[in-house]
Amino acid sequence: MKLYGYFRSSTSYRVRIALNLKGLPCEQVPVHLVRDGGQHLSDAYRAINPAAAVPSLVLADGTVLTQSLAICEYLDEICPQPPLLPPDALGRARVRAFAQGIACDIHPVDNLRVLKYLGALGHDEDARNTWYRHWVTEGFRALEAMVAGHPSTGRHVQGDAPTLADICLVPQMYNARRFHVDLAPYPTLCRLDEAARALPAFAAAAPEVQPDAG
Ligand SMILES: N[C@@H](CCC(=O)N[C@@H](CS)C(=O)NCC(=O)O)C(=O)O
């Protein structure tokens, strides 16, 4: 398998964590989102992923998978241990709700293309950073309320084993720190992020230890 990704991309980071949790070997193919005007925008990369976004996972037979959550669920289906989703329907609904709180409510409005378009409309870097922090803050407020004091919250978002929820949380927290979001109002998210990052599968997926970091 080949993972087309970028060290700082939170969606690539999600898939790296899932691959590591499953112990699946994968060649990494860096796609620099800034260099050369954005390598993901090239015709060559669009031929792999017409959405011009990372990650893309290319299987041994050449099949291309896109969308980080779909890729994570595919990996979970072909390699069920350790599971990325809990065994019960309510647990799965809670984990998916948490993951989508990041993947659907925060990430799309803070994506690089959105920030670039705000720039094209005349908003300076300060305004773009304010936008970024606003949507993270809105999303994190809801997620903190979801996990703080909830009986299903354990060492990780759902119990004591990492799930798709933690796979989404850690990269989003990384990005929030990059953009200097004040994380003090989210003590449970901070605790869960720290617990997940202590696991070898998460540590090995961190942006700073990727071959294309820099
Ligand atoms: N929903 C997609 C989003 C993929 C995506 O947009 N990735 C970002 C990096 S985190 C990207 O490639 N952005 C390029 C751009 O916005 O131009 C997923 O989860 O895979």
The ligand as a MOL file (V3000), in Angstrom:
LIG
                    3D

  0  0  0     0  0            999 V3000
M  V30 BEGIN CTAB
M  V30 COUNTS 20 19 0 0 0
M  V30 BEGIN ATOM
M  V30 1 N -12.6950 15.0470 4.0010 0
M  V30 2 C -11.3960 14.7640 3.4590 0
M  V30 3 C -10.5890 16.0520 3.5030 0
M  V30 4 C -9.2410 15.9170 2.8350 0
M  V30 5 C -8.5260 17.2610 2.8320 0
M  V30 6 O -9.0950 18.2860 2.4590 0
M  V30 7 N -7.2590 17.2630 3.2520 0
M  V30 8 C -6.5290 18.5050 3.3420 0
M  V30 9 C -5.3130 18.3620 4.2210 0
M  V30 10 S -5.7100 18.0260 5.8920 0
M  V30 11 C -6.1020 18.9510 1.9720 0
M  V30 12 O -5.6190 18.1520 1.1820 0
M  V30 13 N -6.2730 20.2420 1.7050 0
M  V30 14 C -5.8530 20.8050 0.4680 0
M  V30 15 C -6.5830 22.0750 0.1620 0
M  V30 16 O -7.4600 22.4800 0.9350 0
M  V30 17 O -6.2380 22.6680 -0.8630 0
M  V30 18 C -10.7180 13.6570 4.2670 0
M  V30 19 O -11.0940 13.4430 5.4250 0
M  V30 20 O -9.8560 12.9520 3.7260 0
M  V30 END ATOM
M  V30 BEGIN BOND
M  V30 1 1 1 2
M  V30 2 1 2 3
M  V30 3 1 2 18
M  V30 4 1 3 4
M  V30 5 1 4 5
M  V30 6 2 5 6
M  V30 7 1 5 7
M  V30 8 1 7 8
M  V30 9 1 8 9
M  V30 10 1 8 11
M  V30 11 1 9 10
M  V30 12 2 11 12
M  V30 13 1 11 13
M  V30 14 1 13 14
M  V30 15 1 14 15
M  V30 16 2 15 16
M  V30 17 1 15 17
M  V30 18 2 18 19
M  V30 19 1 18 20
M  V30 END BOND
M  V30 END CTAB
M  END
